[in-house]
């Protein structure tokens, strides 16, 4: 192409260069797609879909787009405003070394970070093996029977443990005893979670208070092990407390440090029933609070009530071991208002990092790291004693506490001036925590902090022969751990690299193929967006560092909140919720607290349409609300007549309605403003679920058309990757009068009328730069373009497939929003084919399946997003049409209902090698149903997994090698 002689500088500088990199179809492709749909322009399409009554009246006020390099430079300047001092704060967050082979090949690898939650087991075997390694690591280190596949953070895991205990024990009490020496952020989140449920949290801040409390009435007690001050209680007293609790039919919960558990007696050996904690120090940077994978383990009696996700071992159709998500009845879409927790409570990518850290180091390596930390702590203690520092004497692993009284702040300030952060505890104590990154020079620096003028500072070289740790013999671990070969094999970088690659090769992620999941918005996670998450200025910050050291994060927080307000039309935003489920929860807490402030604490009815996301009723239950389900009409819209009747019936006690917009059925309902006005007329608030915000940014704003509260999914609309099922961020957005009821965080000095919902004040702070980069590079028009192209792509798929699979719900003109529900229900009678069979057959074509049987059984919900180009959209459409022709073969009798490519899918390479191939279709039809697959073929590592077998034979640890042959 010949360039003109001169171009304006703006065209040459191309500030909007990122737009065509994010948005897949170019102008020519979009014109073709519009012609297929039957619309003259993209504007005409949007005007025909989005009700004019809710259309935005003005553009979002956002900075003009900038280039990838420009955005990175701007964000680097913001990051540089953080002051990165050496952290000795501890409190559940520690320096750690992420091994380079794990950093580059897991944390920074799109094969891992762009994967989806492993609901489709056959194409998720690699990440599920990593999660089984995680579960095995946790059960081994804690001494418990079973563990789940991660949770959000230690504080929320402790809160979940509280409710798990409440529903699992026989004790009738509503009192929950918590040791006052637990991490303060954990106590705060427990208190937030307990209050709506009527649970009385009793803090025992001294030995006397603890001894008195455990002699009383309670359903569970919680201890920090080691305590936040560093103290490790002796096993005899812990075992005695557990015996007292069990005699009262109560449970014992331990918040335990996994690295410490390589050296000290695990909680399972002294009577704990539930153990929770964080795996942050297993290779995940502090990141100002997250993302980090928490864990939860329990004894066998509690396993059927274990919250979150659990990966189990089953078999495939060939009788070979295969992984799958176990106990699927806990899925909130099934249990809905009867849900006891929310399954969207996982941090899969950080869990994979932690499991790989354990695989790479093995039991000996972990014990060596822990022993070094414990030994350095003992050396630090000896040096402080020689200096006359007021050291408190107690068993310790990595943390020392000093009773510094009136000079506490003076010493802390002296440490800061020397480049170190200590922790002020209860105003008159200083705590010092060491970690894997602590050096000899660090210990000598700490001695200098406490040395008075003229005092000789100890020399580290004097301790060259080592010293005994501060862990008494009676507390030392004797039992083995991590004995499975996977933890004792891959210790060279070559072996580790190949192991990681072997697992990622088993999976399908966005780096290989379109993932057309409806409701989950699997869009591009651009490389430039991902780069900043491992910058030290963001990654190495402690969440409770002094506020003046977090200036960069504060600016990032303020800008991102302002931009999200522009996108949503709301007045205030909190970024603290570290998952969409947490955002829902925080939003409902705000509504509940607002009603209470108005003298209407009795308002506890939450109306939820039958089409809503299953997270909604689960979240409502968690804030103590009573769910009333309202009807939908035949078109999937909210039934206004039934809604009016329910509002009138419950008017005096009505708290809110939770709606999803566009609807879960993939349609912009015409009467959404009427719904909002009706609910407001009864004194209640409107919660608009932001899961489908990718269809509204720049087009409509929930804060403008009647919403009072929404949560967003930054891991959907704003490009944070799903990471195999986490991390996520779920900001909660509110109108002006609800701003005072956004989550506070007293531990971080942030006051609020509602307590903390996450352990850290900014939740998963380290991934916020991803969304910042996305908005900064797109600008207002770019974000609007993305929304419109997402809607265009969904309508293109719906139009091209309408003669093969009718779209179940649409607006009056036949159009959909950003997703379409393909109706497969007729095939059950005509051929015996179910939606699950089509989902599994898509694997043979190299695709992740769309959302299966939600919100309507035996359907597929497709959401292409704006980031897939026309060629990929057509490849998916061609695959679906080819599968329809395969179904026709069954309908016409060429293949039997029981023996056909759909019922036998996915086909493994090994199964095609069988000498006695006796299928009514050829091997070629099984493996290469379309010619393009001959050039690039994904092979499922296992055949179809038997879910029933897995639930009946629950096994959730590493598979013995003998069973893998």
N, C-alpha and C positions, 0 to 999 in steps of 0.2 A: 504494500500500500504506500502510495506516494504522499508524503506530508506536504501541506500547503507551505508557502514561503514563510509565513509568519502566523503565529498563534498567540492569543492572549496569554499572559503569564499564568493566569488562574487555570487555564486548560493544561498548561505544561506541568504546573505544580500538582494538579490532580488531587486536591485535598480529599475528595470523596473516593479515593482508589479502593477502599475496602468494600464499598457497597456491592460491586459485581463479584467480589470474592466471597461474600457471604450469601448473596442471593443467587441461587442456581440458574434459573432460566433467564436468558438475555431478552432483549426487546423483540427480536424475531421469534424466538420460542414462545414468548408470552402472547404475541399476536396469533400464532397458530393455536395455542391453547384456548384463547378467547373464541376463535372461530369454531372450535369443536363444541364449546359450551353454548355458543349462539349469542354472545354478547359483543357489542361493538367496541368496547373499551374496558379497561380495568376499572375506571371510575364508574362506568355504568353498571358493572358487575357489583361493585361494593354498594352503590346506591340502591340496588335491587335486593340486597341481602340485609344490610344493617338498617334497622328502623330509623327513619329520619328524626323521630322524636328523641333519640338518644345520641345522634351524631355529634361529634365535637364541634363546637362553635369557633374555636381558635386553635392554632397550632401549639404544640408543646414548646415551651421556652427553654431550649437546650443550646449548648455551645454548637457552633457549626462543626461539621465533621472534620477530622484531621487524618493524616496518613498514619499507617501502622508505626512507622519510625517516629513520627511526631507525638503520637499518643504514648509510646513507650518512653520517650524522653521526658514528657510532661509528668508521667507517673513516677519516673525515676526521681525527679525533683521532689515530688511529694514524699516518696519513700525516704529520701535523704533527710527529711525533717524528723524522722524517728532517731532517737539517740540510743545506740546499741551498746549498752554496758554489759559487763559480765554479770550474769544472773546467779544469785545464791538464794533466791526467794523460795523455791520449792512450792509447797502448797498444792501439789498435784501436777506441777508443770516443771519440766527439767530439760536441760540441754542434752542433746543426743547426737550421735553421728549416724546419718543415713548412709549406709554403705553405697559407694558409687554405682555398683552393679544394680542395686535396687532403685536408687534415685533415677538413673537413666532409663532403666528397662521396665520399671513399674510406674513410679510416680509421674514421670515425664513421658510415658509411652501411651499413645492413643489407643493401642490395642487393649489397654487396661482401663484408661480413664473414660473412654467413650462407650463402654459396654453398658447394657441395661441390666436391671434387676433380673436375676436368673429364674424367672417364671417358666421360660422354655428350657427345660433341663438339658435336652440333647445338645444344644448349642452353647451351653454354659459350663461344660464339664471342667474347664481349666480353672475358672475363677471359683467354682464350687469346691474343687480340690484344695485350692488355697484357703478357702473358708473352713473346710474340714480340718486342715492343718491348724488354723486359728483356734477352732473349738477344742482340738486335742491339746494344743499348747495351754489353753486356759484350764481345762480340767486337770491336766497333769500338775500344773503349778499351784492350783488352788486346793487340790486333793478332793475335788467334788466329782459327782457322777456324770453331769452333763452340762454343756454350756451352749449359749446361742451364738449366732454369727455376727455379733457386735451390736452395740447400742450407741446413742448419740454422744454422751459424755458421762463422766463419773457421777456428777450430781444428779442428772436425770435418771441414770441407771439405779442410783440409790433410791430415788423416788419411786421408780418402777418396782424395786425390790420391796418397798414398803407396801404397795398395793398388792403385789404378788403374795406377800405374807398374809395380808388382811383377808384375802379370799381363799387362802389355802389352809389356815390353821383353825383349830376348834375353839380357841380362846374367843370369848364374846366381847372382850374389852375394845374400846376405841382409842386406847392410849398407846403411843409409840415412844419408846425410850431411846433417846439419842445421846451418845457420849458428847459432852461439850468440846472435847478435844478432837472432833472430826473437822475436816476442812470446812471453813466458814461458808464457802459458796455451796457446798453440799447441804449444809444445814438450811441455808436460805431457800434453795430450790425445793427441799423436802417440805419446808413450811408453806411455800406457795402451793405446792401440789396437795398438801394435806387439808388445808382450810376448807375448800369447797366440798370435800368429801366427809367433813365432820370428824376428821381424825385429830386428836389432841396430841401435839408433839411436846414431849417433856424433855427438856435439856438437863442433863446432869453435868454440872460444871466443876465438880470436885469428886474426890473419892468417896466422901461421906454422902453426897447427893446420889451418886451412882449406887452405892451399897443400899441406900434406903429405897431407891426407885425399883431395883430388881427384886425387892422383897414384896412389891405391891402388885398392882393389877395392870396388865398390858398384853397386847397381842404380838409384839415383837420388840426387839432391842437392836440397836446398831452401834458398832464400834469401828473406829478407824485403826488399821493395822498395817504398819506403824501409825501412831497418832500424828496429827498435823504438827505437833511440837517436836516430833522425832522419837518420843518415848515408845518403847515396845513393852506392852504388858506381858507379864509372865504367863506361861501356858497354864499353870495351875489355876490362877485366878480367872482366866478366860474360860477354862473348862468348867469351873465351878459356876460361873455366871450362866453358861449354856445349860448346865444341868438344872439350875433354878428356872430358867425360861421354859425348858422342855417339860418340867413338872407342872407348869401352868398352861400346857398346850400352846405355848407361844414359840415364835421362831427367832433365830439369831442371824443377824445380817452382819457381814464383815465387809468393809471397804478396804481392799488390800492392794498393796503395791506389788506388781508381778515381779519386778526385778529383785525386790527384797525377798520374795518367796523362793528364790533359788537358794537362799541361805537360812531362812527361818522356818519354823514349823508351819506348814500350810493350815489354813482355817478348817479344812475338812478333817484334820486330825485332832482338833480340839473342840469340835461340836457345832461349827457353823452350819446353817441350813441353806443360806444364800450368800454368795460372795460376788461383789461387784468391784469395779475399778476402771482404770484407764490403761491402755496399752501405749500411751503417747511416747514413753521413753524407750519403746522398742522401734526406734528409727524414724518417728514422725517429728518434724520440727515443732516448736511451741506455737508458732504462728499466731501470737496474741490471743490464743485460746482455742484454736481449732482450724481445720477438722482433725479430730483424733477418734480412734475407735475405742469406745468403752466396752466392757464385757460384763456378762452376767452368767454365773454358774450356780447350780443348785443341786440338792440331792434328788435322787430318783423320784421320790414321792411327789415332787412339785413339777415334774417335767411337762405334764399335759397342760399346765397353766403358764408355762414360761412365755413371757412376752417377746415380741419381735420375731425375727426370722431364725429358723433352725435348719441347717443343711444336714440331711440324712443320707444314708447309703441304702440303695435299693438294687434291683437288677433290671436289665433291659430284656427285650423279647428273646434275646439269644442266651439268656441266663448269666450274662456277665455283670459284674458290679458296675453300678452307675449312681451318680450323685443326683439328688433332687431336693427341693425345698420340702421339708417334712411338716407334718401336722398342719396341713393347709386350712383346716377349719378355723384356725386363729385369724385367717385373713379377714380384715375388717369389712371387705365388700360382702362377705357371707354373713358375718355375725351382726353387722350394722349396729343398731341401738343396743344390742346385747353384748357388744364388744367390751372387753375388760382392759384393753390397751390398744395402741395404734401400731400396726405393723410397719409403718413408715418411720421406724426408729432404728436406723442402721447407718454405719459408716464403712461401707464395703472396701473402698480403695485404701483407706488407712488401715483397715483390718488386714488386707492383703499385704501391705507394707510390713505390719507387725509380724505376721506369720512368716514372711520371707526373712525377716530379721532373725527370727528364731531358727529357721531352717539353715540360714547361712552360718550363724554362730554356733548352733548346736548347744547341748546342755553344758558341755565343758566351757565353751566360749561365753555363754551367759553367766555361768558361775564365776568365771574369771573377771568379767566386767563388774559384777556385783561385789566380788571380793576386793577389787581395787577401790571401788567407791567406799566400801565399809572400812578398808584399811586407811585410806586417806582421811576419812572422818575421824578415826581413832588418832591418827597423827596430828590432825588439826586440834583435837581435844587436848592432847598432851602439851602441845605448844601453848595453847590458851591458858592451861593451868600454870605453866611456868611464868606466864605474864601476869598471873593473878586475876584473870578475867572471871566474872561471876558465873561460871559454868554450872548448869544444873546436872546433877549426876543421875543418869538413867541409861538403861539398855537402849542402843541406837543403831540404826543401819546407816543412814546418810544425812541425818539432820541433828544439829545441836541447838539447844536453846540456852540463853543466858538471861538472867534476871538483872537487867541493866537500869531499872528504875528511872530516876529523873534524867539520866543522861542518854536515854534510849534514842531520842531523835537526834541528839548531837552526834552520837557514834554512827547512826545511819547516814547522816549527812556527810560525815567524814568519809565513809565508805564510798558514797557517790562521787565525792571529789577525787577519789583515787581510782574511779572506774568500776565500782562494784555496787550491786544492789543487794542489801540485806532485807529481811522481812521484819517489820514491826508487828508484834503479836500482843494483843490485849494492852497496848499502849506502854507497857513497862518491861516487855521482853523483846529480845532480838533472837530470831531463828536464822541459822545458816544451813543451807542444804547443798550438798555436793552431788555431782552426777558424773556420767560417763565422760563428759568433756573437761572435767576439772584437771588442771595440770599442777605440777609441783610449784610453778610460779604463782598459781592462783592461791594455793595454801599459804605460801609465804606472804602474799599480798594481804590475806586475811589477818595474819599475825601482826602485820604492820598497822592495820586498822585499829587493833586493840592495844598496841604497844603505847605506853606513855612516853613522854619526852625523856630521852636518856636510857630507856630500857633496851637491853640487847634483844634483838629479834632472833628466835630460834632459826636454825638452818635445817632445811629439809634433808640435806645429806647426812645428818646425824641419825636418820631413821632408815638408812639404806638397807639394813637387815630386816626391816619390817617390824610391825608391832601387831599384837593381837587386836582383833576387832572389839567393838563394844557390845557384841552379841554374846550373852552368857551361854554356857554349854547347854543348859536345859532348853534354850530357845532355838538351838541350831537344828537345821533340817537333817534328817537321816534318810528319808525316803528318796528313791530315784525319781527322775522325771525326764520327759522327752526321750523315751527309749525307742520309739518307732524309728525304723531306718531312714525315713524322710528327714529327720533331724540329725542324722549321723552320717550323711552321705555327701551333701553338696557344699563342701567347705572351701574348695578352690573357686576362684572367680570363673574359670572355664566351666566347671560343673554347674555352678549357680546360674550362669548366663544361659546355659542350654536347658536347665530345668525351667527357668522362667519362660523361655521361648517355647518349650514343649507344651506348657500350659496355655499360653496365649494362642498357639496354633489351633487349639481345640475349640476356640470360641469364635462367635461372630460379633463384631462390634462395628461402630460407624466407620472405622478406618478401612473396612472391607466392603460394606454394603449399606444400603438404605435400611433403616429400622422404622417401619411405617406404623408406629404405635399410636393409636388414638389416645388422647387425654394426657400423653406423656411427653410430647414435643421433643423428640430426639433430633435437635438441630445442631448445626456446626458448632464445634468448640474450637475456635480458631487458634492457631499456634501462638500468634502474638498476644492473644488474651491469656494464654496459659503461662507464658514465659515468666511474668513477675512473681508467681506464687512461690518460687524458690529463691528469690532475691533475699539475701540475709537481712536486709532492712525490714522486710515483712516477716520472713520465716522464723527468725531467731528472737523475736520480741516476746517477752513474758507478759501475759495478760494483766498482771497486777503490778507491773513496773510503775514507778512514779509517773503521774499524769503528764508532767512536762517532757518526759521521754517518749511519749506516744503522740506527738504533735502530728506526724504524718498520717497515722491511722485516724486521728480525730478529723483531719481535713478530708481524708478519703470517705469517712463516715458521713460527714456533713454534705459533701458534694453528691454522693450516691443517694442519700435520702432526699435531697432536693430534686434530683433528676427523677426519682421514682414518684415523688409527689406530682411532678409534671405529667408523668405517664399515666397516673391513676386518677388525678383530680382530687386527691385527698390532701389534708392539711398537715398530717404528721406521720412519721414512719419510725419504727424501731427495727434495727437489723439484728437484734439479739437472738430471735428464734433460729435454731440451727437445723431446721427441717420444715417442710410445708406443714407437717402435722403439728409442730410446735407453734407455727404462725397461727394456725386455726385455734389452737388452745389459748394462745395469748389474746387473740381477738375476742374470744368468748369470755375470757376473764375480764377484759375491758368492759364489755357489755354488762356483765354481772356486777362489777364494781360500780359502774355508773348507776345502775338501777338502785343499788344499795345506798348510794350517796343521795339519791332522790327520795329515800324513805320507802323504796319499793323492793326490798330484799326478797319479798315473797314471790316476785316474778321469776319463774323457773321453767316455763314451757318454751321449748324450742321446736318450731315447725320446720320440717324438712321434707321436701317433695320426694316421692318414691324414686325419682331418677337420679338423686344426688350421689356424689362420690361417697363411698363407704367410710372415708375418713371423717366425714361430717358428723354422723351420729356417734362415732367413737369419741370424737373430741367433746361433743356436748355432754356425753356421759361422764367424761373426766372432770368437767367443771361442775358436776352435780345437777345438771339440767335434766329435765324429763323430755324425752323425744316424742313428738307426735308427728306421724307420717301423713302427709297430704297427698292427694291423688294427682295423677297426670292424665290428660286426655289421650285420645287415640293417636294424636300426632306427636305425643311426647312432651307437650307443653304443660305448664302448671295449670291445673284445673281451677279456674278462678272461682267457680261456684263453691267448690269444696273448700278452697282456701278461705273464702269469705265466711263460710259456716264455721270453720275451725277457729278463725280469728274471733268471731262473736262468742263461740262456746268458751274459749279460754281467755277472753279479753282481760279479765282482772289479773290474770297470772302470766300473761304473755310476755316473754322476754325478748324473743327474736325469731327471725326466720333465717335459714341458711339456704341460699340458692346458688347454683353454678351458672355462670353466664359467659359466653353462650352456653346453652344447656348441655348437659352430659350427652344428650342425643345429637349434638353437633348442629344446633339450630339457634339463630338469633330469635328468641321469642319476641313477638310484637308487643306484648302487654307487660313488659318488665317494669315500666314506670308505674303502671296501675298496681302491680304487686307491691312495689315499695310504698306507694301512697296508702294502700289499704293497711299494711302492717303499721306504718307510722300513725295512722289514725287511731290505732288501738294502743298507742303509747309504747310500742316495741321498736326494736332496731333491726336493721337489715344487714345481714352478713352476705357479701357476694364472694363466693369462693373464686380465687384468682387462678385456679389451675388452667383455665382456658384463656388467660390474658394474651396469649400470642395471637389471638384473633381480634384484639381490641386496641393494642397500643397505637396511638395516633388516630384511631378511628372513632373510639368511644371510650369514656372514662367512667368507671363505676362510682367514683366520688361525685360526679356531676349528675348522673341519672337517678340517684336515690340511695346508693349504698352508704352505709355508715362505717363499715369495717370490711376489709379484705385482707387476705394474705396473698403473697406472691410466691411463686416458685422460681427463684433465680436459676435453679438447675433446669428449668424448662424455658421460659420466655427470655431470660437474660443470660443464657449461654454457659452457666456453670455446668460442667459435665456430670453425667449421672454416676460415673465411676463404678459401675456394676451394682448400683443400688445405694449410693451415698459416696461423697458428701452432698449435702444440700444446704440451702439457706431459704428460710421462709419468712421474709420480712412481714410485719403486720402494719397495715396502713389504716388510718382512722380520720374521721372528720374532726373539726375543730374542738367540739365539746368533749370528745373522747381522748384528746391528746394527753391530759393528765393521767390517764389510766393505761398508758403504755407501760411495758415492763420496766421496773427500776432494777437496781443492782447495788444493794447496800454494801456488799463486800468491796465493791469498786468505788464506793463513795457516791453512787448515783441514786438519789432519793426518788421514790415513786409511790403512788397510791396502790400499785400492784407490785408484788415481789418479782424476783428473778425467775425466769423460766428456763434459763440455760446456765451452765457453770461459769461461762465467761461473759463479760458485758457486751462484747461484739460477736458472741457466738462463734461461728466458723469464719473468723476474721480473715484468715490467710487466703480465702478464695474470693473475697469481695473484689480484689483487683480485676478479676475476670469480667464481671459485669460492668465495672467502671470502664474498662477498655472497650467493651462492646458498645456501650452507649456513646462513649467519646468518639469512636471511629465512625459510627453510623449517623449521628445527628438526628434531629427531629424528622426530617424528610426520609432519611434512610430507614428509621424505625417504622415509619408509616408504610413505606414501600414493602418492608419485610412482612408486615401484617397483611397487606393486600395480596402479595404474592402467595403467602401461605393459604389464604382463602381461595385464590385462583387455582392453586395446585390441587386442593381437595376437590374442587368442583370439576376440574379436568378428569381426575380419576373417576369420580362419580359418573360423569357423562360418558366416558369411554367404556365403563363397565356396566352401564345400566341394562344392556340387553343380555348380560350374562349373570349379574348379581344385582338385583334391585337395591337401591338405597332405601333403607327402612324409614328414615325421617328426613323431611325436607320442608322448606318454606313453601308458600303457596305457588311460587313460580318454579319450584323444583330444585332450587339451589340449597346448598348447605353452607355451614360456616367453614371452619378450618379443618374439619374432620367429617368423615361420612361412615355410617354404619351399613355394611354390606350384609344383606339378609340371606342366610344360607339355610334357613329353617325348612324350606321346601325339599331339600335334598335328603332329609332323614327318611321320608316316605318313598321318594322316587328311587333312591339308590343305597340307602343306609349310611350315607356319608354325613359326618358331623363336622362342625366348624373346626374341631380339634384335628380331624384328619387333614383338612386343608392346611391348617397351621403347620402340621408336621411335614406335609408334602412340599410346602414352600422351602423347607430346609434343603431338600434335594435340588431346588432351583437356586440355592445360595442366598435365601432371604431369611431374616428374622421375621416371625409372624407379626401381623397386627395384633391389637389388643383382642384377646379371646373371650367371648361370651360375657362381655361387659359393655354397656349396662343391660343388654338383652341377651339371654342365653341363646347359644347356637348362632351367634353373629360374629363378624369381625369388624372392629372399629379401626379405620385407617386415617392416619394423620401424616401427610407427606412432609410438612414444614416448607419453608421458603428456600431452604438451602439445597434441595435436590434438583439437579438440572433435568431437562426434558428427556435426555437419553435414559437416565436412571428411572424416572417416572414411567417411561414406556417399557423399560425392562420389567418392572414390577407388574404393570398392566398386562404385558404379554404373558408373563408367568401365570397370572390369575386366569387369563383366557384359556391358556393351555390346560390348566387344571380343570376348568369347566368342561373342556372337551373330554378329559379323562373321566369326569363324572358321567358324561353322556355315554361313554363306552359301557359303564356299569348299568346305566338306565336302559340301554339297548340290549343288554345281556351278553356283550362280548367278554366282559369280566364279571366274575361273581361278586356278590356283595361282601363276601368275607375275604377274598383273595384278589387284591388289586393294588396298584401303586399307592393309593391314598391310605388304605388300611395298613400297609406294610411300611410306610414311610416313618422315619427317614431310613434310607438304605445306606448301610456302611460299606466301605470298600471290601472288608472281609466277607460280608454276606454275599457279595457278588462273585466271589471266588469259589463259592460252593460248587463241588463237582456235580451234585444232584439237583441243580437248579430246576425246579418244577413249577415255576410260576406261570400263569397264563399270559404273561407279558414278558418281553425280552429284557435281558440285562441292560441293553442300551436304553430302553424306555424307562427303566428304573433310574439309571445314573445320568443320562444325557437327554432329557425330554425336549430340550431346545438346543440347537447347534452351538450357540455361544458358550455353553458349558464345557465344550471340548477345549476351549482356549484357557478357561479359568474355572476351576471346580473346587468348591468347599466340600469336604467329606465329613459328615457327622461322625464323631469318634465312637458313639454308641447308638444302638437301635432305640426304639421307643421305650421309654422308661415306665416301669410298672409302679404307679403311685400307691396302689392299694397294698402291694407287698411291702413297700417302704413304711407305710403307717402301721401295719400289723407287726412289723419286725423292726422297731425303731432302733437304729444304730447310727451314732453321730460322731464317731471318731475315725481316725485314719484306718484304712482297710489293711488288714494283714497282707504282706506280700504274697503269701501262698494263694490268697483268693484272687489275685490279679492275673494269674496265669491263664 
